[in-house]
Amino acid sequence: MKTLLRDCSLSAVVAGFIATVISYAGPLVIIFQAAKAGGLPQDVLSSWVWTISIGSGVLGILLSLRYKVPIIIAWSAPGSALLVTMLPDITLNEAVGAYVVTSVVVLLVGLSGAFDRIINRLPAAIAAGMLAGILFRFGTGLFISIKEQPWLVLAMFATYLAFKRALPRYAVLAVLVVGVTITVASGELQSEALVIGLATPTWIAPEFSWQVMLNIAFPLVMVALTGQFVPGMAVLRNDGYSTPASPLISSSALGSLLLAPFGCHGLNLAAITAAICTGREAHENPAKRYVAGVSGGVFYLLLGVFGATLVSIFTAFPPALIAALAGLALLAAIGGALSAAMAMPADREAALITFLVTASGMSFLDLSAAFWGLIFGIAAHLFLKLRPVAANHAEERQPAR
């Protein structure tokens, strides 16, 4: 505890807070859409929010303290999107059974150590290109939001530039303060939407069906490993952290397994929000950025307990504020990923292909753009590394000197 207090800094705490805010701002909406599509009662929805929040918070705090690395755990946003189309056709108990099977499979992958071997063989430029592609839409979302709230977004943008020049560590905090102040002063805050309410867990007995396993469990496993853990590890590697993937995957899967009967569809290593906590904006010293992971976990716990209040807060603020905050908080991460992707001339074209496919947002065979970005990038990398056959024969015929 003494070490944590000594390493604590305002910039790291703010980074954790903003990462948590952005985690809820978009992915939580998908969960509400899935709950509405499945006709879930309010108590089940409240339990779902509670499980993903408490699970993310506890794991984030414990793993960040254990490895002294800013570990951000979040629920699977692609998994939530998958459930929007799946929940209307199955029972809630069957869905929970699929969550349990998914968690067991991911846990076995984590314990086997196979994921670490895959990550270590992945070229750094391709991993960085995938990360840049994932974050790209958040950067463009910043400028797209100008159309909705021009004065709010431009004021936040100007604040960011001013503080990056004078006090770079507090640029994102200043952006948040200015954005909230302008929203309140202009009357854009919908205060009538704010309510106080607690979330409570509800037990849901799992039921197992092989059809549901194929339709939900298998896609959730693929999404978790390729769409969440791969980019999540790429974020850590991109900022110089060599934490092994196996314990992070195993811990997340075990937490998901324990919370599945209460509605948790899957906890994963975060990528987008993690980039806010792993960069220099959190702290100049990489060894002290773990405080951002602990901070994010604490805010997860607080917001998870007050589930109904949490929902009302994001309803009260304009979407443009959240979009601008996310874009500005991730600018440095986007720039760093692009720089790493283009750093090696030999891998530049493969990294560019990875970036373009990932940034396109395409989906094929129910697999995400991040997955296909890796597939296309690795294929290009391997093909371009092949030596022409004619050149090989020429070298063989060349006499020794």
C-alpha positions in Angstrom: 0.0 0.0 0.0 2.9 2.4 0.8 4.4 1.7 -2.6 1.0 2.4 -4.3 0.6 5.7 -2.4 4.2 6.7 -3.2 3.7 6.0 -6.9 0.3 7.5 -7.1 -0.1 10.6 -9.4 -3.1 12.7 -10.6 -2.4 11.9 -14.2 -2.5 8.2 -13.7 -5.7 8.4 -11.6 -7.3 10.5 -14.4 -6.1 8.1 -17.1 -7.8 5.2 -15.2 -11.0 7.3 -14.8 -11.2 8.2 -18.5 -10.5 4.6 -19.5 -13.4 3.5 -17.3 -15.7 6.3 -18.7 -15.0 5.3 -22.3 -15.5 1.6 -21.5 -19.0 2.4 -20.4 -19.8 5.1 -23.0 -20.0 2.8 -26.0 -19.9 -1.0 -25.1 -22.5 -0.6 -22.3 -25.0 0.7 -24.9 -24.5 -2.6 -26.8 -25.4 -4.6 -23.7 -28.6 -2.6 -23.4 -29.4 -3.4 -27.0 -28.7 -7.1 -26.4 -30.9 -7.1 -23.3 -33.7 -5.4 -25.2 -33.4 -7.8 -28.1 -33.7 -10.8 -25.8 -36.5 -9.3 -23.7 -34.5 -9.5 -20.5 -36.1 -8.3 -17.3 -34.6 -5.3 -15.5 -33.2 -7.3 -12.6 -31.3 -9.5 -15.0 -29.9 -6.5 -16.9 -28.9 -4.9 -13.6 -27.1 -8.2 -12.6 -25.4 -8.3 -16.0 -24.0 -4.7 -15.5 -23.0 -5.6 -12.0 -21.0 -8.7 -13.0 -19.0 -7.1 -15.8 -18.2 -4.1 -13.7 -17.2 -5.9 -10.5 -15.3 -8.5 -12.4 -13.4 -5.9 -14.5 -12.6 -3.9 -11.4 -11.4 -6.7 -9.1 -9.2 -8.3 -11.9 -7.8 -4.9 -13.0 -6.8 -4.0 -9.5 -5.2 -7.4 -8.6 -3.4 -7.9 -11.9 -2.1 -4.3 -12.0 -0.7 -4.7 -8.4 0.7 -8.2 -9.1 2.6 -7.3 -12.3 3.1 -3.5 -11.7 1.7 -3.0 -15.2 -1.4 -1.0 -16.1 -3.8 -3.9 -16.8 -7.3 -2.9 -17.9 -9.9 -5.6 -17.9 -13.2 -5.0 -19.7 -16.1 -7.0 -21.1 -16.1 -8.2 -24.7 -17.8 -5.5 -26.8 -17.8 -7.7 -30.0 -19.2 -10.5 -27.8 -22.0 -8.1 -26.7 -22.7 -7.3 -30.3 -22.9 -11.0 -31.2 -25.6 -11.5 -28.5 -27.8 -8.8 -30.0 -28.6 -11.2 -32.8 -28.4 -14.4 -30.8 -30.4 -13.8 -27.6 -33.8 -13.5 -29.2 -33.6 -17.1 -30.4 -32.4 -18.9 -27.2 -33.3 -18.9 -23.5 -31.3 -16.9 -21.0 -30.3 -20.1 -19.3 -28.9 -21.5 -22.5 -26.9 -18.3 -23.0 -25.4 -18.6 -19.6 -24.5 -22.3 -20.4 -22.6 -21.0 -23.5 -20.8 -18.4 -21.3 -19.6 -21.1 -19.0 -18.3 -23.2 -21.8 -16.6 -20.2 -23.4 -14.8 -19.4 -20.1 -13.6 -23.0 -19.7 -12.2 -23.1 -23.3 -10.4 -19.7 -22.9 -9.1 -20.8 -19.5 -7.6 -23.9 -21.0 -5.9 -21.8 -23.8 -4.5 -19.5 -21.1 -3.2 -22.4 -18.9 -1.6 -24.2 -21.9 0.7 -21.2 -22.7 -0.1 -21.6 -26.4 -1.2 -17.9 -26.7 2.2 -16.7 -25.5 3.9 -18.6 -28.2 1.6 -17.2 -30.8 2.1 -13.6 -29.6 5.9 -13.9 -29.4 6.0 -15.0 -33.1 3.8 -12.1 -34.3 5.8 -9.4 -36.0 5.8 -6.2 -34.0 4.9 -4.0 -37.0 1.8 -6.1 -37.8 0.6 -6.0 -34.2 1.1 -2.2 -34.2 -0.7 -1.9 -37.5 -3.7 -3.8 -36.1 -3.7 -1.6 -32.9 -3.6 1.6 -35.1 -6.5 0.2 -37.1 -8.6 -0.5 -34.0 -8.0 3.0 -32.6 -8.4 4.8 -35.9 -12.2 5.2 -35.7 -11.9 6.9 -32.3 -9.6 9.5 -33.8 -11.9 10.2 -36.7 -14.8 10.2 -34.3 -13.3 13.3 -32.7 -13.6 15.3 -35.8 -16.9 13.8 -37.0 -18.5 15.0 -33.6 -17.7 18.6 -34.6 -20.9 18.5 -36.7 -23.0 17.8 -33.7 -21.5 20.1 -31.1 -19.0 22.4 -32.9 -18.2 24.8 -30.0 -17.9 22.0 -27.4 -15.6 19.8 -29.5 -13.5 22.7 -30.8 -13.1 24.1 -27.2 -12.0 20.6 -26.0 -9.6 20.3 -29.0 -8.1 23.8 -28.3 -7.7 22.9 -24.6 -5.8 19.7 -25.5 -3.4 21.6 -27.8 -2.7 24.3 -25.2 -2.0 21.8 -22.4 0.0 19.5 -24.6 2.3 22.5 -25.1 2.4 23.7 -21.5 1.4 20.8 -19.2 1.2 17.6 -21.3 0.5 15.2 -18.4 -2.7 17.0 -17.6 -4.0 17.6 -21.1 -6.7 15.0 -21.0 -7.8 16.0 -17.5 -8.1 19.6 -18.7 -10.2 18.4 -21.7 -12.6 16.6 -19.4 -13.0 19.6 -17.1 -13.6 22.0 -20.0 -16.1 19.6 -21.7 -18.1 19.1 -18.6 -18.1 22.8 -17.7 -19.3 23.8 -21.2 -22.0 21.1 -21.1 -23.4 22.3 -17.8 -23.1 26.0 -18.6 -24.9 25.6 -21.9 -27.7 23.6 -20.4 -26.9 20.5 -22.5 -26.7 18.3 -19.4 -30.0 16.4 -19.1 -30.1 16.5 -15.3 -33.6 15.1 -15.2 -32.1 11.8 -16.5 -29.9 11.4 -13.4 -31.1 8.8 -10.9 -29.7 7.0 -7.9 -29.9 3.2 -7.9 -28.0 0.1 -6.9 -27.3 -3.0 -9.0 -27.8 -6.4 -7.5 -26.7 -9.9 -8.7 -29.3 -12.4 -9.9 -28.5 -16.2 -10.1 -29.3 -17.8 -13.5 -28.9 -21.6 -13.7 -27.0 -22.6 -16.9 -28.4 -25.0 -19.4 -26.3 -26.7 -22.1 -27.2 -27.3 -25.7 -24.8 -28.3 -28.4 -26.5 -26.1 -31.0 -26.1 -23.1 -28.7 -22.5 -24.1 -28.1 -21.8 -23.9 -31.8 -23.8 -20.7 -32.4 -22.6 -18.7 -29.3 -19.7 -20.4 -27.4 -17.4 -21.0 -30.4 -17.8 -17.4 -31.8 -17.3 -15.9 -28.3 -14.1 -17.9 -27.9 -12.8 -16.7 -31.3 -13.8 -13.1 -30.6 -12.2 -13.2 -27.1 -8.9 -14.5 -28.4 -8.5 -12.7 -31.7 -10.6 -9.5 -31.1 -9.7 -8.8 -27.5 -6.6 -10.6 -26.2 -4.4 -10.2 -29.3 -4.9 -6.4 -29.6 -4.8 -6.1 -25.8 -1.4 -7.7 -25.7 -0.3 -5.6 -28.7 -1.1 -2.5 -26.6 1.1 -3.7 -23.8 4.0 -4.7 -26.1 3.8 -1.4 -28.0 4.5 0.5 -24.8 7.3 -1.8 -23.7 5.6 -4.1 -21.3 6.6 -7.8 -21.5 4.0 -9.2 -19.2 3.2 -12.8 -20.2 -0.2 -13.3 -21.7 -1.0 -16.7 -20.1 -1.8 -15.5 -16.6 -3.8 -12.5 -17.9 -5.9 -14.8 -20.1 -6.3 -17.4 -17.3 -7.3 -14.9 -14.7 -9.9 -13.2 -17.0 -11.4 -16.6 -18.0 -11.6 -17.7 -14.3 -13.3 -14.5 -13.4 -15.7 -14.9 -16.3 -16.4 -18.5 -15.2 -17.3 -17.6 -11.7 -19.6 -14.7 -12.7 -21.2 -16.4 -15.7 -24.2 -17.6 -13.7 -25.0 -14.0 -12.8 -25.0 -12.9 -16.5 -21.3 -12.2 -17.3 -20.8 -13.0 -20.9 -17.0 -12.6 -20.8 -14.1 -10.6 -19.4 -11.1 -9.8 -21.6 -8.0 -7.8 -21.7 -8.9 -4.3 -22.9 -7.2 -2.8 -25.9 -8.7 0.6 -26.7 -9.1 1.9 -23.2 -5.8 0.2 -22.1 -3.9 2.4 -24.6 -5.0 5.4 -22.5 -3.3 4.0 -19.4 -0.1 2.5 -20.9 1.2 5.7 -22.6 3.1 8.7 -21.4 0.0 10.6 -20.6 -0.6 8.3 -17.6 2.9 8.9 -16.3 6.4 9.7 -17.7 7.8 6.7 -15.8 6.4 3.4 -17.3 7.0 1.7 -13.9 4.4 4.0 -12.2 1.7 3.7 -14.8 0.2 0.6 -13.1 -1.5 3.1 -10.8 -3.8 3.9 -13.8 -4.8 0.2 -13.9 -5.6 0.2 -10.2 -7.5 3.5 -10.5 -9.6 2.1 -13.4 -10.4 -0.9 -11.3 -11.6 1.2 -8.4 -13.9 3.3 -10.7 -15.2 0.1 -12.2 -16.2 -1.1 -8.7 -17.9 2.2 -7.8 -19.8 2.5 -11.0 -20.7 -1.2 -10.9 -22.4 -0.9 -7.5 -24.5 2.0 -8.7 -25.6 0.4 -11.9 -28.8 2.4 -12.5 -26.9 5.7 -11.6 -24.2 4.7 -14.1 -26.7 4.4 -16.9 -28.3 7.7 -16.2 -24.9 9.6 -16.2 -24.1 8.5 -19.7 -27.6 9.4 -20.8 -27.2 12.9 -19.3 -24.1 13.9 -21.2 -24.1 14.6 -25.0 -22.6 11.9 -27.2 -20.2 14.4 -28.7 -18.5 15.0 -25.4 -17.8 11.3 -25.0 -16.6 11.0 -28.7 -14.3 14.0 -28.4 -12.9 12.8 -25.0 -12.1 9.3 -26.4 -10.5 10.7 -29.6 -8.3 13.2 -27.7 -7.3 10.7 -25.0 -6.2 8.2 -27.7 -4.3 10.5 -30.1 -0.9 9.7 -28.6 -1.7 6.0 -28.7 -2.7 6.2 -32.4 0.4 8.1 -33.3 2.6 5.7 -31.4 1.1 2.6 -33.1 1.4 4.2 -36.6 5.0 5.0 -35.9 5.8 1.5 -34.7 3.9 0.0 -37.7 5.9 2.0 -40.2 9.3 1.9 -38.4 10.6 -1.3 -40.2 10.9 -0.8 -44.0 10.8 -4.6 -44.6 7.5 -4.9 -42.8 5.9 -1.6 -43.8 3.7 -2.9 -46.5 2.4 -5.8 -44.5 1.7 -3.5 -41.5 -0.1 -1.0 -43.8 -2.3 -3.9 -45.1 -3.0 -4.9 -41.5 -3.9 -1.3 -40.6 -6.3 -0.8 -43.6 -8.1 -4.1 -43.1 -8.6 -3.5 -39.4 -9.6 0.2 -39.8 -12.2 -0.8 -42.5 -14.4 -2.4 -39.8 -15.2 -5.2 -42.2 -16.7 -8.5 -41.0 -16.5 -11.8 -42.7 -17.7 -15.3 -41.5 -18.7 -13.5 -38.2 -15.1 -12.7 -37.4 -14.0 -9.2 -36.7 -11.9 -6.8 -38.7 -9.0 -7.1 -36.2 -8.9 -10.9 -36.9 -8.9 -10.4 -40.6 -6.3 -7.6 -40.4 -4.0 -10.1 -38.7 -4.7 -12.8 -41.3 -4.1 -10.5 -44.3 -1.1 -8.8 -42.7 0.6 -12.1 -41.8 -0.1 -13.5 -45.2 1.4 -10.5 -46.9 4.4 -10.6 -44.5 5.1 -14.3 -45.2 4.6 -13.9 -49.0 6.8 -10.8 -49.3 9.6 -12.5 -47.2 9.8 -15.4 -49.7 12.8 -15.2 -51.9 12.2 -15.4 -55.6 12.9 -18.9 -57.0 15.0 -17.4 -59.9 17.2 -15.5 -57.4 17.7 -18.7 -55.4 18.8 -20.7 -58.5 21.2 -17.8 -59.5 22.9 -17.9 -56.1 23.2 -21.7 -56.4 24.9 -21.4 -59.8 27.2 -18.6 -58.7 30.8 -20.0 -58.2 32.4 -19.7 -54.8 35.2 -17.1 -54.6 
